[in-house]
Amino acid sequence: MKIAIIGTHNVGKTTLAEELIDSLPDYNLEIEPYFQMESLGFEFSAPPTPLDFE
């Protein structure tokens, strides 16, 4: 089973996910695609604009 946590930036999604992982050791935490793309070298404005998500 997968658990998805969605919401706008800076509302605590990652914090919630990290706390869930502590309680659910058989699950893996996958970072959101925005951060995965950023780690691959994609550059986004800060804060992100709607164009960043297209």
N, C-alpha and C positions, 0 to 999 in steps of 0.2 A: 504494500500500500504506500502511496505517496501522499505527503501532506504539503500543500502549497499555502504560503502566507503572502498575501498581496496587500498593497497599500501605497500611499504616496511616500515620497522621500522624507527621511528624518522623523518617522513616527514610531520607530522601535521594532521593526520587523526582524532585523538581524539579532537584536537582543532577545526577543521572544524565541526565535529559532534556536539560538545557542542554549537558552534555558531548557527548551524542549529536548534538545539532543542529550543534555545531562540526564534527563528522565527516561529517554528512549535510546539506550545504547546500541540497539540493533539498527538504527537509522543512520543515514549519512546526510550531512549538511552540504547542499550545493548552493554556491553563492549565486545571486541573481545575474541574469545574462548581461546587464549593464556593466557590472564589475568584471565579469569574465571578458567582455570585449575590451574594457579599459586595460586589463592586464595583458591583452594581446597587442596593445599599442594604439587602439583607437582613441582619438582625443575628443572630448566633449567639453562644452562650455560649463561653467560653474556659476550658478546652478544650471542643471540641464534645461534645454529649451525643447519645445515640441519637435523641432527639426532633428534633434539628437536621437529621437526615438523612431524616426522614419526609416 
